[in-house]
Amino acid sequence: MQGLIIRDASPDDAVACAAIYGHYVETTVATFELTPPTVEEMAGRISACQAGHGWLVAEQDGQVAGFAYGTKFAERPAYRWAGEVSVYLAPAAQGSGLGTALYDVLVPRLEERGFQVLTARIAQPNDASMALHARFGFEQAGLLRRIGFKHGRWVDVAILQRDLAPPTDSPVEPS
């Protein structure tokens, strides 16, 4: 893709990321947040993800057109080898390959950092996101039925999982 740059996000990207994410909060069930985060909240999220997992932006012709990040799967220490990934694209960038471009960088980076398992939660139905994750080796591990209520309807959430490394009795601490 001409003019595409995948790079680490910084707090300076919070305005663009908040605008992209805000669209999903307000108009879809892709996220169960009900109020879009402020730019300051988004900057904090970017910094927190960068500290442990990673947050990338796809810049197309000088404009942020999407982002993907990894975060903790859960807070308990025994989960520290598992991460959760998410990707959000500006509406005009959907179907353009930016999600694949972002995961082409993010997934190997998380593997290099020592994470053993990646997960994703996808509100249903969402054929495009399911297909993207399947291309990266994610398989459905479960389905949470009627787990969220948003925009006047109950929403199921698919839980996807991908092993990054074979099981071991002494995993190296993720970095």
Secondary structure, DSSP 8 states (H G I E B T S, - for coil): -TTEEEEE--GGGHHHHHHHHHHHHHH-SSS--SS---HHHHHHHHHHHHHHTEEEEEEETTEEEEEEEEEES-SSGGGTTEEEEEEEE-GGGTTTTHHHHHHHHHHHHHHHTT--EEEEEEESS-HHHHHHHHHTT-EEEEEEEEEEEETTEEEEEEEEEEESS---SS-----
